[in-house]
Amino acid sequence: MLDSRSKWISGFQLPVSGFAKHTFCLLGLLLLLVNSNVANAQTGEVTFTAYADAKEVLLNSYFELTYTLKNGEGLNFTPPSFRDFTVLSGPNQGFKTTIVNGRMSQENTISYRLQPKKTGRLTIAPAKITVKNATLESPSIQVTVVKGKANADDGTAEVFLTARLEQQEAFLGQQLVLDYILSARVDPQGLSAVSESDYEGFFAREIHQYDTRGMRELVNGVQYNSRILKRIVLYPQQTGNLTIDPLSIIVGIPIPGQRSQGFFSRPELRRVSISSEPITLQVKPLPSPRPENFSDITGNFELRAGLTRATITTDDAVSLQLVVEGTGDLKRIQAPDLNLPTEFEVYDPKVLEEEYIDLPSQIKGRKIFEYLLVPKMPGNYTFQPQVVVFNPDSLAYQTLTVTPMNLKVKAGSGEKKSGLVAEAEQNQGLYPAKAGAQLSPKETTFFGTSLFWILFLLPILASGGLLIYQRIQAAKPMIDPILRKQQLAREQALKRLEVAEQHRLKEDARAFYTEVERSLLGYVGDKLQIPRADMTKANVQAKLEELGANSDQQRSFQGLITNCEMALYAGKDNASAMEEIYGQAVSLLSEMEEVLGR
């Protein structure tokens, strides 16, 4: 398609002016970028998968089966024999392109709607497809078919909320995944949060990137459509029995039998309040005895390390960076004692980076420590840092180590350089002038020309301008950067809300709620000087109370954040829900600015 379009442009006859030339150049550049992105998409891993939206299904019901080819162009798709099923619809084809962090991926899907012909555990054989002369097979799919009624009229709940924790026992600091799952026999038309646990005794982080597809489930012989409403990662901070309070929400259920009043009308809803059951988790202490050099973290981790240079002198300094990465509460770990050689003067280590990455089923963290070392005497030295962690899978303490690193230290001039100054000077790239350099006059004179005077006066004028600018800046009152950040908090929040409004007009619900949440959390974080990692409900509430925010404003803030987190599941009235959330956010910012802006 791209090639034919470019031929059409080249064959189209127009008087070629300067503007037209630039236009054609720009179009050519855009086509080149598109072709480049498509080519880059093909360089990703090619996968061919199968997904059924039900593990159990009723005999008189149906389920969706989807085959997905990612990052590849497929030929000769061969579906399996659906001999135990009736194909109600399909094959239905779909295509999707996504760009994440500048990397583009493509997905081609083929889906079927199947109805089972008999009960029992039925197996669907793999499908096949050809990609670049290679035949790929999808995994086989197993579905359990049972008898039952698709619509229960025996008082079975139309909708209910379940809190699922992957295990009932855990160790101190171990990462756990908590899912809130909404199951319904009807189509919920709206959702709003009422209350949520404070997760007392836990350090909690929310996962935003997870599988939001629905899954048909059988509960007491009744079929429900279930999906994850919210996913939380928990790190227990204390031992004993910890309780997770229920999550309470309100959903809208369409009233049966009502007729549509027009295209723009909304159905009348019956509001139903539902809550999950509380969960009790037993948190066990770590086994005794603990190793002396235990890092105080629990989980599955990897260790990496490196020196910034392999050869230095006694006049220089070298940086050793230690990277701890894995699934666990990295906030608990302090800079490990590396037992470095006594021939080095070691400065206090510092944290260069601490970040957490959302994965579909967990959160992976990374923490980087930097140790600045200054040698006291020449020699050849070997470094092999170690970190001791507790692995909950093996139920044992694990010593993480790295490949030995060698450092050669030569004798210096005796003029000690400290810290990063040595690094900066080492990388300046300045070399002494060569001996015997001679200057010889050229035939053409440069002195006295216009270019000479421009080059001569330019540094003087630049220096004078810089001096004037510095004096002007010095005359201004000093502004505390923290105070400056607080002053700009409202401006930054309004900018994010403008972006959210654009997403709302485009009906991009996920992007809209994400920007609204960032706007509110960013505003409160900047105003109250709360780091994003410490943005817990308890911290925010304590700060708001300290600065005089009333209870209604506190509840409005917490409720709006919770609604943003869960509103992605809103049904057909999602557009009106976004408009309502946007109005509440603007109003709340104005109210809080009156309190926090003082």
N, C-alpha and C positions, 0 to 999 in steps of 0.2 A: 504493500500500500504506500509505503514511504517512497519507494522508487518511482512508482507511477505518478505520484504527486510532484516529485521533483522534475520529472520529464514534462509534465503539464506546465509547470512554471517556466522552464527553459524554452518551451515552444510558444509561449504566449508573447505576442509582439506588442511592444510599447516603445515610445520614444525614450531612449535611455538618457535620463538626466543625471546630475550628481546625486539628487535625492533618491532616484530609482536605483542607482548603483548601490548606495548604502542600504536601501531596503532589501535588495536581492542578497547582498552580503549577509545582512542580519538573518534573513530567512534561511540562507544556506547554513549559517552557524547554528540556528535552532534545530534544523534537520540533522545536522551532524551530532548535536548533543543528544537528540532523541535516539538516533541510531546507536550512539555510544552507550546510553543508558540501557537500551534493549540488549546490546551485546554484553554489558556488565551483568544484566539479570541472568543471562545464560551461563555465566561463570559460577553461579551459586550451585549448591548441592542439588542434584536432581532426585526427587523422591516421588513415590507412587504409593498412596495410602488409601485405606478404606475405613469408613466410619459409619456406624449404625446408631441412630439416636434412641435405641432401646436395647436393653439386655434381656428384659422380660416383656412379653407382649401378650395380649388376649387373643384368643382364636378368631374372634369376629372383629378384630381391630387391624391396624396397619402400622408400619414404621417406615422411616426414610433411610435409604442406604446411599452413601455418597462416596465416589471415588475421586481423589484429588491428585493431579499431576502438577508438581511444583518445579519451576525453573527448567522447563523442557518443552519441546514440541513433539507431541506424540502422534503416532500413526498406527492404524490397524488395531484399534481398541476391540478387545474380545471379552464380552461379559461372561460370567459363569452361567451355568444352567440353573435357572430358578424353578426347578421341578417341584419343590415343596411349597412354592409360593405362587400367588396370582399377582401379575404385574398390573397394578392399578394405573400407573402413569410412568413414563420414561421411555427411553433415556432423555433426560432434561439437561441441557448443557449450560455451563456458566463460565465466566471469565472474570478474573480480578487481578488488578495490579496495585501493589502497595510500595511505598517508599518510606523507609525508616533509616534515619541517620545517613541520608544520602545514598543508601543502597536500595535498589529496586528489585522486587521479586514478583513473579507472575504465577498465578494458579489457574489451572483449567479443571473444571469439575464436571462430572457426569453423575446424575442422581436418578434413583428409582424409588417409587412408592410401592411397597410390597405388603401383601396380605397373606398370612400363613394359611395353609390348607389343612394342617393337622397339629396336634399337640406334641410336646416333647422337646428335646434339645436338638435343634436343627442347625446344620452347618452349611454356610455359603462358601463355595470354593473360591480361590483367588481369581481375580480378573487379570488380564494381560494387556500390555501395550508396548509398542516399539518406539524407542528413543535412540536416534543415531545408530541404527543397525543393532541395537541391543534390546533384548526383550526383558521388560520389568514385570514382576508379579506383585500384586497387592497381598496383604495378609488375609487369611481366611477369617470369616466372621461367624460367631456362634450366637444364636438367639434361643431363649427358652420360651416356649409357647404354652400357655395354660388356659383352662376354661375360666370363664367369669363373665361379668357384665361390664361393658364399657361405661355405662351410666348407672350409678347406684342411686336408689331412692329410699334407702333404708336408714337415712340419717347420717350417712358418712359425711365427714367434713368436706366442704367444697374446696377449701384452701387451708393449708397449714404451713407452719414454719419450723424447720428443724435445725438445731445447732449440732454439727458433727465435728468432733475432735478426733484426730487420727489415732490417739491412744489415751488410756486412762492413767498411765503412770509415766513419769519422765524424770530426768535428772536436772539438777540445778543448772540453769543457763542453756538447756537444750532447746533447739528450734522446733516448734510445733505449729501445725497448720490447722486453723479453725475455719470451717465453712458454715455459712448460713444459707440454707437451701429452701427455696420457696416451691411448694408443690401445690398444683391446682388442677381441678377437673374442669374448671371454666377458664375464661380468658380474662385475667385481671386487667382493669382499665386504668389503674393509677395506684401509686404507692407513696406513702409518706411515713417518716420515722417518728416514733413517739419517745422511746428511751433506749439506751444501749448501756451495756456494762462499762464500768470504768476500768476493768481489767486490773483491779488492785492486786498487787503482788507480781505483776507481769510487766515486762517491757514489750509494747505492742507496736507493730507496723502493719499497715494495710498493703496488700498486693493489688495493683490496678490492672495488671496484664494477666488475665486468665481466660480459660475457655468459657464463653458465655452461651454456648449452644445448649439447647434444651435436651433433656433425656427423659424418655418415657419409662416410668417405673410402676410396678405393681405393689400396692400397699393393701393388705388384707383382701386380696382378690379384686381390688379396684384400681383401674389405671389412672395415673396422674402424669402430668407433664411437669418435670422438675428442672430447675436450673439454679446455679450458684448465684445468690444475691449479693454476697459479700465474702471476701476471703481475708483473713487476718493471720499474721504470723506472730506467735507469742514466744517470749523467752522468760521462763520462770526466774524470779529474782530472790525467792525465799523458799525454804523447805516446808513440808507439811501439807495439809489439805487446803487447796485453793479453790474458791468457787467463782465461776463465771456467771454473772447474772443474765437473765433472759434479755433478748432483743425483742422489742415490741414495735409493731408497725400497724398501719391501717391500709387496707387495700379496698379498691372499688370493684364490686361485683355487678355486672349488668343484670337488670331486672328482667326476667324472661317474659316473653309475650308482648313487649312493647314494640310499636312500629316506628320506623324511621320517619322523622319529621322534615327531612331535607338533607341535602348534601352537607351543609355547614352545621347541622344540629349535632349535639352530643347526646349519647344515650344517658338515661337516668340511671344512676348508680346507687347501689346499696353498700354503705361503708361497713366493713367488717374489721374488727380489731383482733389481731392474732399475736401470739408470743411464742418464743422458743422455750424449751425447758432449761432450767439451770444445769450447769455441768460442774462436777467436782473432779478435780485433778489431784492426784497424789504426787507430790514432788519429793524425790529422794535425794539425800545428800550424796556427794561424791564419795567413792570408796576411800577408806583409810588403809594404810598411811598415804598421804599425798607426797609426791616428790618435792624436794626442797626447791627446785627451779620450776615448779608448776606455774603455768601462765594464767591460770584461773579462767580458762575458756573451755567450753564443751561443744563438740561438733566434729564435722569432717572438714579438715583444713589441709592446705598445701603451703609450703614455705619456699620462697625464692629470695636470693640475695645477690648483690653485686657491688663491686668497687668502681668508683668513677674513673680510676686510673690504675694501671698495673705497675708503673715505675714512677717514683718521686724522689726528692732529696729531703734531707733533714730540715731544709728551709720551708718546705711545703706542707700542705694539709691534704688529706684524702677523705672522701665521703663514702661511707658504707651504708647502703640502703637495704632494708629488710622488709619483705612483702609477705604478709599473712593474709591468705585468701581462703574463703570457704563459707559453709553454712553454720552460723553460730553467732552469739552475741559478742561482736568485736568491741563493744564499748567497755567490756570488762577487762580487756587486756591492756596492760601498761607496757612501756618499752622494756623488752626482756633484757636481762643481764647476760651479755654475750661472753663474759670472761675473756676479755681481750688481753693481749700481751702487755706486760708491765712496761715494755719499752715504748709505749705510746701514751700520750696525754689525750684523754677522752673527754670531750665536751658533753654536756647534758644532751641526751637524744631528744628529738622533737618529732611530732607527727606531721608528715608532709601531706598525707591524704587519708581520708576515711569516707568511703562511699558504699552505697548499697544498691544492688541491681535487682529489679523485679524479674523473676522468672515465673513461668506459668504455675508451678507448684511449690515454689519456695523463694526465699530471698538469699542472694549470695552477696557477701560483704568482702571488702578489701581494705586493709589498713597498711600504710607504708610508714616505717620509721626511718629516720636518718641519724647516723652516728658520725660525728666529725672527729677525725683522728689526726694527731700531730706527732710524728715520730721523734724520738729523742736521740736515737743513734742508728747508723746504717746497718743493713743486714737484709736477709731474705726471710720473710714472714709468711705464715699460712693462717688463713682465717676459715673457720667452719662453724658458723652459728647454728644453734639448736634451740628449738622451742618445744616445750612439753605441753600437750593438750590431753583432754579426756575424750575418748571416742565412744559415744553411746552405742554404736553398733557392735564393737568388739568388747564393750564393758571393761575397758582397760585404758591405762594411761599410755599415750603414744608420743614418742620422741621424733619430732620432725627435724630433718637435717638437710643440708645442701651440699653440693659438690665443693670440695676445698678450693679456696681462692688464694692465689699467690700474689704477694706484693714485694717488689724489690725497692729498697731504700738505699740511695747513694748519699755519700757525704756532701753536704752543702757548703756554702760560703760562710756560714755562721751568722748570717743576717736572718733572723727568724721572721717568718711571715705568719700571720694568724688567720685561721678560719678560711672563709671563702675569698678573702683578698688574694690569697695565693692562687686560687682557681681562676679568678678573674684575670690576674696578671699573666698567668700561664697561657691563657687563651687569647691574648690580645693580638698575636701574630706579628709582633714587631721584631725586627732583626737588625743587628748592627750594620752600619754602612760598610761597604766593601773598601778595603785599603787600595790606595792608588787611583781612586776615582779622579777624573780630570774633567774640567769644563772647557769647552771649545766654542768660540763665537760662531754664530750662524750668519749666513749671507744676508738674511732679512732681519731687520731690527724690530723688536717687539715693544721696546721702551717708548712711552709717549703716545702709543696708539689709544684709540677709544676703548678697546677691549682691555688694555692694560689698566687704565684708570678705573674701569668698572670693577675689575677683579681686585684692584687695590683698595677701593673705597667700600666694596661690599662687606668685608669682615668688620670694618669700623662701624658702618651703619647698623649691621646686625648686632654688634656688641652694645652699641648705644641703645638700640630698641629693646634689647633684652634687659639692660640695666633699668630703663624706664619702667618696663613691665614689672620687674621685680620690686621696684620701689612702690608702684601702685598697689601691688598685691600685699606688700608689707604694711602699707598704710591701712588696709582693710582689717577689720577685727577678725581674730582667729576664730574659725568655726570648727567646733568639735565634730569629727566625722560621724560619731554616733548620733549627735544632735541633727546633723545634716540628713542622715538616713531616716530619722524620725520625721523630719519636716517633709521629706519626699514620699513618705509612706502612702498618703492619700492619693497623690498624683500617680504613683505606680499602680495602685489598686484600681483607679479609674481607667488607666490604660488597659489593664487586663480585662476589665469589664467591657470595654469597647471591643476588644478582640472576641470576648464571649458573645457579645451581641451579633457580631458578624457570623459566628458559628450557629447562633440561633436562627438567623435568617436563612442560612443554608440548610437548616434542619439536621445539623451534625451534633447529635445529642452528646456523644462521648466527649468531643472536644469542648462543647459548651460547658458541661458540668466540671470538667477538669480546670478550665480557666476561671470559673467562678470560685472553685475551691482554692486555687492558687491565689486569687485576689484577696480572699478573706484571710487565709492563713498568712500570706505575705504581709498584709496590712498589720495584723495583730503582732506578728513576729518582729517587724521593724519598729512598731510603736513601743512594744513592751520589751524589746531586746531579748527575745526567746529564740535560740537556735532551732532550725527546722527539726533536727534530730530529737530535741527536747520538747517538741510541740505536743504535749499530752493534754488531755482535758483538765486534769488536776492542776497542772502548771498554769494553763490559760485562765482557768476560773480563779485561782489564787491571785494572779496578777490583776485581773479585772476588778476583783473585790478590793484589792489594795488601792487601785486608782479611782474607785468610786462608782464603777458601773453598777447599775441596779440589777436585781435578779431577773427582770424581764429581758434586759439586754443580754445577759449571760445565757439565758435559756434560748433566746433567739439565735445567738451566734452558734451555740452547740447544735441546736436543731437544724439550722441551715446547712452546717457542714455535714451532718449526718444525712440530710436529704440529698445533698449533692452526691454523696458517696453511693447512695442506693437508688437514685432516680434513674439510672441507666436501665432499670428494668421496667420503667413506666410503659404503659400500653398505648392505646390509640390516642389518648388525650395527651401525648407526650409534648406536643407543640405548645399547648396551653400551659402545661406544667412548667416548661422552660421559661415562658413569659412571666409566670407567677414567681418563679425562683429569681429571675433577673430583677424584678421589681423589689422583692424582699431584700436582695443583696444591696441594691442602691440605697434603699431606705435605711438599712442597718448601718451601712458605712457612714451615712450622714449623722445618724444618732450617736454612733460611737465617736465620731470626730469631735462632737460637742463635748464629750467626756474626756477622751484621751488627748485631744488637741490642746487642752489647757496646760 
